[in-house]
Amino acid sequence: MVAVSVINVGDWYVVNYDGVKYPGEVTAIGEEDDFKVSVMQSAGKQYWKWPDVEDNISYTREKMIKKLDKPEAANNRGHYKFTSKF
């Protein structure tokens, strides 16, 4: 796992939730080195979408796996794709 340095609101990261990786946007930074991240859900092999109910929970620094570039819209159905693999 790569060490994560500075994490800012608005950054995109892959987070680890129970051994599964999810991409998401950092929405807030807590006082105890925890980060609120709004994550996306899988929409197929290479696409992601926002869930119907927002999934915005806290993750510790150890769960923040990799910084990502902001996703690109993949189609008009609300699917997104990331340029980097995770």
C-alpha positions as CSV (number, residue, x, y, z in Angstrom):
1,M,0.0,0.0,0.0
2,V,1.3,3.5,-0.9
3,A,1.5,6.0,1.8
4,V,-0.8,9.0,1.4
5,S,0.5,12.4,2.2
6,V,-1.7,15.5,2.1
7,I,-5.5,14.8,1.6
8,N,-7.8,17.7,0.7
9,V,-11.5,18.2,0.4
10,G,-12.4,17.6,-3.3
11,D,-9.6,15.1,-3.9
12,W,-10.5,11.7,-5.4
13,Y,-9.3,8.5,-3.8
14,V,-9.8,4.8,-3.9
15,V,-10.8,3.6,-0.5
16,N,-10.8,0.1,1.1
17,Y,-14.2,-0.9,2.6
18,D,-14.1,-4.5,3.9
19,G,-11.5,-5.5,1.4
20,V,-13.3,-4.0,-1.6
21,K,-12.0,-0.9,-3.4
22,Y,-14.4,2.0,-4.2
23,P,-13.6,5.4,-5.8
24,G,-14.9,8.5,-4.1
25,E,-14.5,12.2,-3.4
26,V,-13.3,13.5,-0.1
27,T,-16.1,15.7,1.3
28,A,-14.7,16.6,4.8
29,I,-11.7,16.1,7.0
30,G,-12.1,15.2,10.6
31,E,-10.0,16.1,13.6
32,E,-8.7,12.6,14.3
33,D,-7.1,12.0,10.8
34,D,-10.3,10.6,9.4
35,F,-11.9,11.6,6.1
36,K,-15.5,11.6,4.9
37,V,-15.6,10.2,1.4
38,S,-18.6,10.0,-0.9
39,V,-18.1,6.8,-2.8
40,M,-19.4,5.5,-6.1
41,Q,-20.7,2.0,-6.9
42,S,-19.8,-0.3,-9.8
43,A,-21.8,0.0,-12.9
44,G,-20.1,-2.8,-14.9
45,K,-16.5,-3.7,-15.6
46,Q,-15.1,-0.3,-16.2
47,Y,-17.8,2.1,-15.2
48,W,-19.0,3.7,-11.9
49,K,-22.1,5.6,-10.9
50,W,-23.4,7.5,-7.9
51,P,-25.6,5.3,-5.7
52,D,-29.3,6.3,-5.3
53,V,-28.6,6.9,-1.6
54,E,-25.4,8.8,-0.9
55,D,-22.7,6.7,0.6
56,N,-20.7,9.3,2.6
57,I,-18.8,7.7,5.5
58,S,-15.6,8.2,7.4
59,Y,-12.4,6.4,6.4
60,T,-9.1,6.4,8.3
61,R,-5.9,7.3,6.5
62,E,-5.0,3.6,6.3
63,K,-8.1,3.0,4.2
64,M,-7.2,5.7,1.7
65,I,-5.4,3.6,-0.9
66,K,-4.6,5.7,-4.0
67,K,-5.2,9.3,-5.2
68,L,-7.2,9.4,-8.5
69,D,-7.9,12.0,-11.2
70,K,-11.5,13.2,-11.3
71,P,-13.6,10.7,-13.3
72,E,-14.9,11.5,-16.8
73,A,-18.5,11.1,-17.9
74,A,-18.7,7.9,-20.0
75,N,-22.3,8.2,-21.3
76,N,-25.6,10.0,-20.8
77,R,-26.8,7.3,-18.3
78,G,-24.8,8.7,-15.4
79,H,-21.9,6.4,-15.8
80,Y,-18.3,7.6,-15.2
81,K,-14.9,6.1,-15.9
82,F,-11.4,6.7,-14.4
83,T,-8.3,7.1,-16.5
84,S,-6.1,5.3,-13.9
85,K,-6.5,1.6,-12.9
86,F,-7.2,0.6,-9.3
